């Protein structure tokens, strides 16, 4: 009976964790994309023809707009979008912390949220590069393709200066994907080191 209860508790925790990850990932990811698109000065209004603008606003306005009263933009950086993404990640890890009964303190939860945000940015950029590479191979021009190009060029452009074409094939997306994977590995090691340093 005890084993069945433990198995049920574990299953419910895993389901809750998955649902939280999906919901938090969607909202926090949209906040990060909003931050990045505004930094790159990519128009997001419905009149601009941006297919993602309305979707991003619908997911993030409820949290970003109130935060603008206390977190004004700094230059081209919309700190309210960044703050919203962090709060969503913080809420996710706090709920998981309370459900799991971990011995970690609130500082550890904040560290996990911060690293989770950077990990999400790396994963998001990885996805953008993969979709951009696929669309570039099939040679289709579309509003989505143009948007993706504007999003990935800040990192892809410098790599293209050093990576020549191989038989007419652009290898810069592959190089960028490898660099992003390396960044993810380094981030994981750094997270462990920070958590060990601050203790429970």
N, C-alpha and C positions, 0 to 999 in steps of 0.2 A: 504493500500500500504506500509506503514511504517512497519507494522508487518511482511508482506511478505519479505521485504528487510532485516529485523532483523533476521528472521528465516533462510533466505538464507545465510546471513553472518555467523550465528552460525553454520549452516551445513557445510559450506566451512572450517571454523576454525576447526571443529571436524574432518573432512576428512584430512586436512593438518596435524593436530596433530597426527592422527593415522599413516599416512604415515611416518612422521618424527620419531615417536616412533619405528616403525618397522625397518626403515633403520638405525637409530642411534643405536637401540638395537642390531641389527645384527653385525654392524661393531665394536661398543664399546665392545659388549660381546665377539667377536672374539679376540679383543685386550687383554681383561682380561684373556681369556683362554690361549692365547699365553704367557702372563706374568706368569701365574700359572704353565703351563706346562714346561716352561723354568726354573722356580724356582725349580720344582720337578725333573729337568733333564730328562724329558721324551723326547726321540728322536722324532723329527718332520719331518725329511727328508723323501722323497718318498721311499728311500731304507730301512728305519726302519720298514716299514709295518704299520706305524701309519695311520689309515684311515682318520684322521682329519687334519693331518699336511698340506697337499697341499691346502686344503680348507681354513684353517686359514691364511696361507701365502698369498693366492690370495686375501683375503678380507682386509688384514692389511699391506702388504708390502709397498703400495703406501704412507702410512702415517708414519709407524714405522721407515722405513729405513732412510728417511730424518731427522727425529727427533734424530736419533742416533748420528748425528754430534754435537748436543748440549746437549743431555741427555745420557751420557754414563751409562753403567750398574754399579750398586753398589753391589758387591758381586754376589749373584745369582739372584738379582732383576734387571730385564730389565726395567729401568725407561722410556725408549722410548715407550714401549708398554703401560705402565700406563699413560704416558703423552698423547699418542694418544687417549686412551679411554676417558680421561678427556676432551680433545679438542672436540671430537665428541659430548659428552654430553653437553659441553658448547655451541657448535653451535646449538644443538637442542633447548636448553632452551632460547638461545638468539633470535632465530627465533620466537619462541612462545611468548616471551616477546614483541617483536616488533609488532607481529600480534595482540596481545590482548590489547596493549596500557596500560599495567599495570603500576602502579606508582612505582613499585619496582625498586631499583637501580641495577647497574651492579654487585655490591657485593652480593646482594641477588640472582642474577642469578648464580653467581659462587658457592654460597652455595648450591643452588638447584642442580647444576650439580655435585658437590662433593657428596652430599647425594644420588643423583640418581645413581651415580657410585657404592656406597656401597650397595644400594638397589638391583642393578642389580647383583652384586656379590652374594648376599644372595639368590636371585631368581635363579640364574644360578646353585649355589651349591645345592639348593633344587631340581631342575630338575635332576641334576646328581645323587643325592642320590635315588630319586624315580626310575629312569631307572635302576640304579645298583641293587636296591632291587628286582625289577621285574625280572631282568635277573638272579639274584642269586636264586630266588625261582624256576625258570624253569630249573635250573641246566644246562645251555648251556655255553660251553666254546667257546669264539670267540675273535677276535682281539679287537672288541669294548668292550666286557666284561672285558678283561684284562686291557684295557686303563682306563675304568671307575673305576676299582678297584684301580689302581694306583692314580687316581685323588681324590677319596673319602677317602682313607685310612689315610691320615694325620689327619683328623678330626674323622673318624670312629674308628680308632685304639685305641686311649685313652679311648673312651667311652666303648669299648668292655672289657676293664680291670675291669670296675665297674658294667657293666650290664650283669648278667649271662644269659645263654640260658634258655628259658621258654618252657619246653617240646620239646627241640630240635630246637626251633625257635629262631633265632637271632633278638632280639628287638632293637639292637643298631641303625639301620637306623631310626626306629620310634622315638627314643630318640633324635637323631640328628635333625630330621625334626622338632620336637617340639622346640628344642633349637634355630633353625634357625628362626622359627616363632616368638619366643620371642624376638630374636635379631631384627627382622623387626619391631616389636611393639615399642621396646625401641628406635630404630633409628628414627621412625616417631615422637615420642615425643621429642627427642633431636633436630630434624630438626625444629619443631615448636618453641622450646625454643630459638634456635640460630637465627631464622628469626625474632622473636619478639625482641631479644636483639639488633640486628643490625638495626632494624627499616626499614622503606621504603627506 
